[in-house]
Amino acid sequence: MSFSDVLHQETLSEDGSYTAYSKEYDEHYHSTKDGALKESLQKHVIPALKLVQQEEINILDICYGLGFNTLATLLYCAQNRPQTQLNIYSPELDAALIKSLKKFRYPAEFAAFRDVITALSDSGKYKSNNLYIELFLGDAREYVKRFENKFDIVYQDAFSPATNPMLWTQEYFSDIKKLMKKDAILTTYSIALKTRLALHVNGFHVYINKGEDYRDATIASLSALTSLEHVNMEHKIRCNPDVKPLQDSELS
Ligand SMILES: C[S@@+](CC[C@H](N)C(=O)[O-])C[C@H]1O[C@@H](n2cnc3c(N)ncnc32)[C@H](O)[C@@H]1O
């Protein structure tokens, strides 16, 4: 059985890399306009790894999906900082998807990581000299409660707040805050005011991730960052007094 026979259909995106469409969520795994590989690199991996300079980095990849953020992290580090020790933790609800990833048409840039892709698909774990990856097959909301003050980077890459609201609420980001170190970085493609408010009320500073050839995204941090354009949340709240962060109590 090929990858596209199951609940997810491979879709060619604008940068020439394949993403997938989820029938269950009626949504693509990546922006087909920005391109799967480009979105992963520009909205998550590059900004996070430019800001986090430690020699050992703990990354929480929410959620694994097709694994682009994890694999693009390996790609970036192989090209730019091969000595970095990477420890990547990633929850994923869809066990059948993980099993099918061996058959996914990944971009040529990921060819060097074929053994990683196979090991994660088969056993959910990979370990080598300076790399540790652990997948958790289950609910991210449960998984994130296991950690405290551990992560340097969080890739917040769930399906959209409209289709997967449980991974965008004020209470969810409160749990995420607890597991981040005080100088950690959170990246997300979402620029929705509700998302930024959920971060803001939890004490995050909110910044714009802007680039010439991709749509704006968001970076958040518990410590102030001087190198990025700050979002003036007080002004946004004054202009949009009726907009509130998503709450767990709104979930059906
Ligand atoms: C947008 S995709 C992630 C894309 C991924 N970062 C990538 O680069 O391929 C969202 C993923 O979240 C998973 N998911 C949805 N709800 C979840 C939950 N409560 N816990 C864990 N995973 C969840 C879905 O199965 C899907 O694979």
The ligand as a Gaussian input file, in Angstrom:
#p B3LYP/6-31G(d) Opt

LIG

0 1
 C       -0.078000      20.374000      10.961000
 S        0.288000      18.729000      11.374000
 C        1.965000      18.808000      11.927000
 C        2.931000      19.016000      10.801000
 C        4.331000      18.660000      11.184000
 N        4.895000      19.600000      12.111000
 C        5.207000      18.505000       9.966000
 O        6.170000      19.258000       9.804000
 O        4.948000      17.627000       9.159000
 C       -0.556000      18.486000      12.904000
 C       -0.391000      17.099000      13.499000
 O       -0.956000      17.119000      14.812000
 C       -1.488000      15.849000      15.098000
 N       -2.383000      15.997000      16.255000
 C       -3.633000      16.548000      16.289000
 N       -4.086000      16.594000      17.563000
 C       -3.113000      16.062000      18.339000
 C       -2.986000      15.841000      19.741000
 N       -3.966000      16.184000      20.611000
 N       -1.859000      15.262000      20.206000
 C       -0.852000      14.904000      19.349000
 N       -0.923000      15.104000      18.014000
 C       -2.029000      15.674000      17.515000
 C       -2.156000      15.450000      13.806000
 O       -2.340000      14.041000      13.737000
 C       -1.139000      15.979000      12.774000
 O       -0.234000      14.968000      12.402000

